[in-house]
Amino acid sequence: MTLLLSTCQPALEPGPRLSFVSNARYNTGNRVVSSPGDTLTTKIYARAADDDSPLQRVRILVKYQPRKEPIVYPNAYNPLTDPLATPEAEFVYMDSVLSPQSAKEFSFQHTFGIRTTSGQETWTYEATDANTTPRTASKSFRLTMRNLDSALTYHRYTIRLQSPRNYDSRRFLYALAGLAFPKFSVFQNPAIQGLIDFVYVPNSDGTISLASPTDAALKIPWATKRATELGSTKLTETEFSATDTPAKLLGRFTEAVAFPTRTRTGALVKGQVIAFRTAGAEPKPGLLLVQDIVTTPFPALVVQIRIAK
């Protein structure tokens, strides 16, 4: 049975209505999660208050606490007093202006990957109408991740990247935080564009590659593109697992051989290990293991990442 959970709005208050759709599949409230990078789905339903004030805009915002990246915890860390506990600013995950055809009511199913680092993330959904003074309804929930690897000096996680078969396929990866983003979040959002280290690339022969956003063949028109450095290795899965310090990760990157196209891997195969170094003010060395290449029901790439914090 499907239920609609309404917002906490007074019955006589004007403005749009926004609800979470509730059934066994959809997340609607706060919860603690223990599987880093797990996938959750929520669904919202919005309706205009009247014909004179149609829906105009729907936004999804997310705030990560204490931050989205992993933390190198100092000795005697106190989360109540340490500056690391200061939350990051909320950022826009989706901002959609509605067409006249969907202006009276709107529903959206949102599937996303949760954080891979310990902490909290708060997801807020907003619907704004086209009233003379625009009015906004909102709903939110908070997710808490408890990752037992938090004390390590490197970050490790497993994540799935998807073929770009539709607008919400998560094909863009911010490696340090372990966050995969869909096209609708990235292509008109400079704040997220500047985070992306890897792009899933489907090849014409059915194989899969990974590329830096700066890869010329991608022709990505972003103002800011991170120039991820990629290197080929002959490491085994055992050697990948034994690389467990920032110094070892840097050593593996230094030893790697450049690909013919420096900004793109060749066709990936299961068990292959790629060395990389991210761009930015503090470049981070890392390793990527191709754990699996999924072909059905939709192509996807499952990778393990190890990256220096």
N, C-alpha and C positions, 0 to 999 in steps of 0.2 A: 504494500500500500504506500502511496506517495502522499506526503503532507507538505503544506507550505507553512514555514515558520515566519510569522510576521515581525516587522520591526516594532520597537517599543515607541510608538508614536501615539499621542492622544487621538481619539477617534474623530474629534472635530478639527484637528489641525490640518490645514490645507497643504498641498504639495504632493509630490510623487510618492508611491508606495514601493518598497523594496523588500523582498523576502528571499530567504534561502529555501530551496526545494529540498525536502528531507525524505530520504529512503535509505536502504542499507548501503547503497553505493556512494552517497554523497556525504562529505564532511560538512557539518553545520556549526560546530562549537569548538571550544578550547580542548586540547588534548596533549598528552605526552607521547612522543614517538621515540623509538629506540633503534630504528633502521636508517642510518644516514643515507640521504639521497632517495628515500622511498617516494613513491608517487601517490598523490592524493587527488581527488576530484571533488569539486563543489559546483553547484548550479544555482544561479540567481534568476529571479523573475521580478521585473519592474513594470509598473503600470502608472500612466499619467493620472493625475487627479481629475482632469476634465479635458474636454476637446479643445478648450481655449489655451491650455498649457501643456502641449505635447512634450514628451521626453526629448531632450536635446543632446545629452552627453552621458556616457557611462565610463567610469574609471575604476581601475584596480590599482591599489597602492600597497606597498609592503615596507615594513620597517624591521631591520635585523638588530638584535641586541645580544651582547654588547656591540658586535659588528658582524658583518657577513664573512670576513676572513678569519682563519684560525689564529689563535693567540699563542705566543710563546710566554707561558705564565712565569712570572718572577717567583722567587722563593717567598714564602709567607704571603701569598696573594690573598687579599681580602676583597671579595666581589662587592661588598657594601661600601667600601671606601676608596678602592683603587680607581684611578681615572679611566682604566679600560672598561669600566662598567657604564660609562657615559654612552647612551645610545646614539647610533648614527641617525642622520636625518632620513625621514621617510622618502622613498622615491617611487616614481610612477612606473608601474609594470604594464599598464594598458591605458590608453586614452582614446576613446572612440566617439566620434560625432555621428549621431544616428541619421539615417535616411528618413524621408517622410513616410515611407512604407512601414517602418518599425517604430514610429514616433509615439504611438499610443501605448504599446506594450512591447516588452523586450525580454528575451531569455537568453542566457549564455551559460554554457558548460565549460568550466575551467579546470583543466588537468595540469598539474604542476609538480615539479620535484621539490621536496623539502630540503632544508639546509643539510650539509654534511658535517658541519662543525657544531660543537656544543653551544647552546644559547636558545634564544627565542626569536620567533618571527611572527609579526602581526599582519594579517591580511585584511584590508579594508576595501569594500565594494561600495561605490557611490553611483547614484542616478540623479541627474540634474534636469530640471524642466526648463522650458522656454518662456516662463512667466516674465512679466516686466521686471520684476525682481526675482532672478532665478532662485529656485528652492531645491535643496539637495536632501535626499534620504540616504542613509548609509547603514551597513551591517559589517561586522568584523568578527574574527576569531583569532586566537593565539595558539601557536604550536611551540612546544618545548622539546628540544632535542638534547639527549644525554648520550654523548659519544665517549666511550671508554678510552679512546685514543688521545684525549685532549692534552695530556701531559707530554706527548712526544714532541720532538723538535722538528718533525716533518709532518705533513698532512697526507693521509692515505684514505682513499675511498674508491668505490665502484660506481660508475654512472653509465647510463644509456643515452646515446645520441641517435636521433631519428632521421630517416630520409626526408627531404623537404617535399613531401607529397601534398601538404596542405599548409595553411597559414599558421597553424598552432603546433607544428612539429618542432621539437626542441633540438635544433641542429647547431646552436652556438654555445660554446663552453668558456666560462671564466674559470681557469684552471685552479688558481689559488683557493678560491672559495668553494669550488666544486658545485657551481650553479650552471645549469643548462637553460638557455632561453629560447623561446619560439620567435618566429619571424615577426609576429605582431608586436612583440616587446622591443625588438631591436631596431627595426628599419627606420623608425622615425623618432628615436630616442637617443640623443647624443650621450646621455649619462651612462647608458648601458653599452652603447657602441664602444666607448673607451675602455671597457672592461674585457672585451672578448679576445681570447687567445687562440681558439681553434674553431674552424668551420668544417662541418661535415660536407663532403663533396662526393656526389654520385658520379661515377664515370660511365661513359657511353657503352662500355662492354659489360656493365653490371657490377663491376668492382667498386670498392669504396676507398677514398683517400681522405686525409685530413690536411687542411691548409691554414696558413696564417691569413688573417684578414687583409694583409698587404699583398697577397698573391695576385699578380697582374691578371691572370685569366678569370678571376672571380669578378673583376670590375665592380667592386663594392664602392659606392659613392659616398662613403662616410668622410666627414672632415677629420676625424681622429681614428686612426687604425693602428693597433698594436702589432709590431713587427716581431712575431714569435720566431725564434730560431729553432730549426728542426735538424735532427741528426739520426742517421741509420746506425743500428748496433746489431751485433750477433749474440746479444745476451739471451740466456735461457730464462724460463720462469723462475727457476731456483735462484739465479743470480739477481734477477729483479727483486725477489723477496729479501735477499741479503743486503740490498742497498738501503740502509736504514739510518743514515745521518745526512745532514746537509752537505758535508764535505764529500761523502761518497757520491751523492747525487751530482755534485759539480764535477767530480772526477769522471763519472760516466758520460756527462755531456762533453767534456773536453776531449775524451777519447773517441767520440762518435765521428762518423764519416758523413760529410754533407751529401744530401740528396742532389741529383742532377738539377732539379729545380729547388733552390734552397728554401722556398716558402711553401713547399708541398711535398708530402710523402708520395711514394709510389702506391700502387694497389696494395692495400693491407691484407695480411693473412693472419689467421688465428695463431696466437702464440708469439707474434712479433713484438719486439720491444723498441720503442722510439724514445730517443733522448731529446729533450727540449730545454729552452730557456726563455722565460717570458720577458717582455719588454717593460719599460717604465722606469721610474726613479730607483726602484730596488728590484732588479731582475732576479727571478727565482728559477734555479735549475730543477729539473724533474725528469721522471721516467713515465712512460705510458705503455702499458701492456694490453695488447688486443686480446681480451678474454674470450670474446665470441663475436661472430658475424651472423646476425639473424636475417633470414630471408623471408620467413612467413610469420604472421600474415602480412607484415610490412617490413621492408629492409631497415635494419638498425645495427648499430655498432655498440658493443658493450666493452668498456675499457676500465682498467684499473689505473689509478693515478697515484704517484708518489711525488710530492713537491715540497721543497724546503719552505718552512714557515718564515 
